[in-house]
Amino acid sequence: MPAAEPVPTTPPAPGYDDSERAAVHRVIRERRDIRNGFRSDPIPNEVLLRVLEAAHTAPSVGHSQPWDFVVIRSDDTRAKMHELAMRQRDAYAKSLPKARAKQFRELKIEAILETPVNIVVTADPTRGGRHTLGRHTQPQMAPYSSALAVENLWLAARAEGLGVGWVSFFDEREMVRELGLPEHLEVVAYLCVGYVDEFPDEPELLQAGWSKRRPLSWVVHEETYGRRALPGADPHDLLQETLAGIRPLDAKALGEAWERQKRMTKPAGALGMLEIISAQLSGLSRQCPPPIPEPAAVAIFAGDHGVHAQGVTPWPQEVTGQMVANFLGGGAVCNAFANQVGAEVCVVDVGVAGDLPATPGLLPRKVRPGTADFTQGPAMTQEDVLKAIEVGIETARDLVAAGNKALLTGEMGIANTTASAALIAVYTGVDPAEVTGRGTGINDETHVRKVDVVRRALALHQPDPADPIGVLAALGGLEHAAMIGLILGGASLRTPVILDGVSAGAAALVARAIAPEALAACIAGHRSAEPGHVAALNKLGLRPLVDLDLRLGEGTGALLALPVVQSAARAMHEVATFDAAGVTEKG
Ligand SMILES: Cc1cc2nc3c(=O)[nH]c(=O)nc-3n(C[C@H](O)[C@H](O)[C@H](O)COP(=O)(O)O)c2cc1C
């Protein structure tokens, strides 16, 4: 323990009094990015001057003050910039999954032509000479400093009743050329400034359902990353916090859903399973009708398996990493299905054996490069299991905060049906011979060996189903643990989780052992041709929505089920009730 610092005897420099402090926090809270409702009232020079003074007072690296502000009022220049932004808007829209693109079409992302003043904020990376204090290690400190000037400008503008909208839909170099800026400058921000009809209470993107606020408690860590704690609170463990947030379906919303089903213009029960799904979605969201689970994202967790060494599959281990590249390149079946149903594909390396190159769209979250061979010892440590579960929880948080309203499980891992079979045998009590399938297609000899591998592993580890983390450490895969995290995370965020095939079934069994209520968030997307999956679904009491002999993984079965789940929710919104439609009910 370091020696305690003596408490100073003189008081520290004073802060502000209560009302001044409240004013500071008010402007921080009420600053908004504005794109709608701008007015054409001119901005008086003295007001603009105060706002620019505030910007110019920002902190900067080595006090280099690297910013310049180009104030643009010309119709011509604004028209040119508007055209550039529209081009980028189109390019971005084309890159989006269908459901996102639909949402994006409704969004306004700039107000270049509607505002009387546009301000370009630049950074000069050469300002202050070669030896600018602090910039030598991190050249990006120059644009960071200019970004702080933007925030000052934004806050001061809010205090003046001026709205500001930041537009980043530009190719930065194209912009430098079009604006005739010196080539050595970087454009940090393009701001649309003007008086507004009103300042919305919440970010416009949040109001439009594009994103959600992340709570402060998710992002404050005590001493080391991962020990999340708000000042004064004890550090909490991500898994424990997640488990504490898992609650049963809301009885009131469930009741309303059943009631509404009866009044919809269709014979009672005529939508079969879809009525159950829509009631589940109501109970989960605590809303009737429930939100339509769109947009949705499939999280594909990739990991390798030490048990591959036992010859349980003819596929070489490198295929896991190669398929990850295929997912990222858009060439896999999951990509085709995701395109068809408008879902986002999120690829997570939670434990691929080899190093994967950084690629846009890949979340590098490797806990370890593959598990160990579980016929020889534990697949991994309990610490690894917890880390991989956390990867899944954080993926759920990120995808939900980014506006996704349904999560789909996906996975990739050569040899992972062997680990799935072992987990299913533990949690169903069914003999390994009955739950061990042919995975990617193996011959009789390999199948016999695979069953024997599972049997030997169970004999070696004597897994105790009451100790799910221990079971995972002994027999699981990193992608199983991450899928469990996704299920638990989804359940705690009251977001439906559509399960894919046999590996997701295995993960759901373990998730249920950790938190039985988590199952309330789960929907079985499909039934795979793997025998273990049937055993898992039976044990879970889940009825699959799609049954087409798929045995691929990658989230493909869950993706096919997504429109079914969405249709169930949409029916609750759009189907008229007997009284509203004037249809006579059955006598
Ligand atoms: C670096 C940066 C770039 C941004 N670019 C855009 C943009 O191109 N178009 C847009 O509509 N909003 C843009 N915004 C605004 C954000 O969408 C907005 O800050 C966020 O949704 C939170 O809302 P709030 O600022 O009202 O709190 C940008 C914000 C920042 C900080």
The ligand as an SDF file (V2000), in Angstrom:
LIG
                    3D

 31 33  0  0  0  0  0  0  0  0999 V2000
  -17.6930   13.2500  -35.3880 C   0  0  0  0  0  0  0  0  0  0  0  0
  -19.1590   13.3900  -35.6270 C   0  0  0  0  0  0  0  0  0  0  0  0
  -19.6620   13.2760  -36.9140 C   0  0  0  0  0  0  0  0  0  0  0  0
  -21.0330   13.3690  -37.1560 C   0  0  0  0  0  0  0  0  0  0  0  0
  -21.5210   13.2770  -38.4310 N   0  0  0  0  0  0  0  0  0  0  0  0
  -22.8420   13.3920  -38.6660 C   0  0  0  0  0  0  0  0  0  0  0  0
  -23.3880   13.3420  -39.9780 C   0  0  0  0  0  0  0  0  0  0  0  0
  -22.6930   13.2100  -40.9730 O   0  0  0  0  0  0  0  0  0  0  0  0
  -24.7100   13.4610  -40.1470 N   0  0  0  0  0  0  0  0  0  0  0  0
  -25.5400   13.6060  -39.0880 C   0  0  0  0  0  0  0  0  0  0  0  0
  -26.7510   13.6860  -39.2960 O   0  0  0  0  0  0  0  0  0  0  0  0
  -25.0620   13.6740  -37.8220 N   0  0  0  0  0  0  0  0  0  0  0  0
  -23.7390   13.5740  -37.5910 C   0  0  0  0  0  0  0  0  0  0  0  0
  -23.2540   13.6620  -36.3040 N   0  0  0  0  0  0  0  0  0  0  0  0
  -24.1850   13.8560  -35.1970 C   0  0  0  0  0  0  0  0  0  0  0  0
  -24.4530   12.5960  -34.4210 C   0  0  0  0  0  0  0  0  0  0  0  0
  -25.3230   11.7620  -35.1390 O   0  0  0  0  0  0  0  0  0  0  0  0
  -25.0430   12.9750  -33.0710 C   0  0  0  0  0  0  0  0  0  0  0  0
  -24.0790   13.6820  -32.3590 O   0  0  0  0  0  0  0  0  0  0  0  0
  -25.4780   11.7780  -32.2600 C   0  0  0  0  0  0  0  0  0  0  0  0
  -26.5390   11.1340  -32.8980 O   0  0  0  0  0  0  0  0  0  0  0  0
  -25.9050   12.1600  -30.8400 C   0  0  0  0  0  0  0  0  0  0  0  0
  -26.9050   13.1390  -30.8830 O   0  0  0  0  0  0  0  0  0  0  0  0
  -26.7480   14.5300  -30.1340 P   0  0  0  0  0  0  0  0  0  0  0  0
  -25.5190   15.1930  -30.7000 O   0  0  0  0  0  0  0  0  0  0  0  0
  -27.9980   15.2870  -30.4380 O   0  0  0  0  0  0  0  0  0  0  0  0
  -26.5770   14.2290  -28.6740 O   0  0  0  0  0  0  0  0  0  0  0  0
  -21.9000   13.5910  -36.0670 C   0  0  0  0  0  0  0  0  0  0  0  0
  -21.3790   13.7270  -34.7760 C   0  0  0  0  0  0  0  0  0  0  0  0
  -20.0360   13.6430  -34.5500 C   0  0  0  0  0  0  0  0  0  0  0  0
  -19.5140   13.8200  -33.1490 C   0  0  0  0  0  0  0  0  0  0  0  0
  1  2  1  0
  2  3  1  0
  2 30  2  0
  3  4  2  0
  4  5  1  0
  4 28  1  0
  5  6  2  0
  6  7  1  0
  6 13  1  0
  7  8  2  0
  7  9  1  0
  9 10  1  0
 10 11  2  0
 10 12  1  0
 12 13  2  0
 13 14  1  0
 14 15  1  0
 14 28  1  0
 15 16  1  0
 16 17  1  0
 16 18  1  0
 18 19  1  0
 18 20  1  0
 20 21  1  0
 20 22  1  0
 22 23  1  0
 23 24  1  0
 24 25  2  0
 24 26  1  0
 24 27  1  0
 28 29  2  0
 29 30  1  0
 30 31  1  0
M  END
$$$$
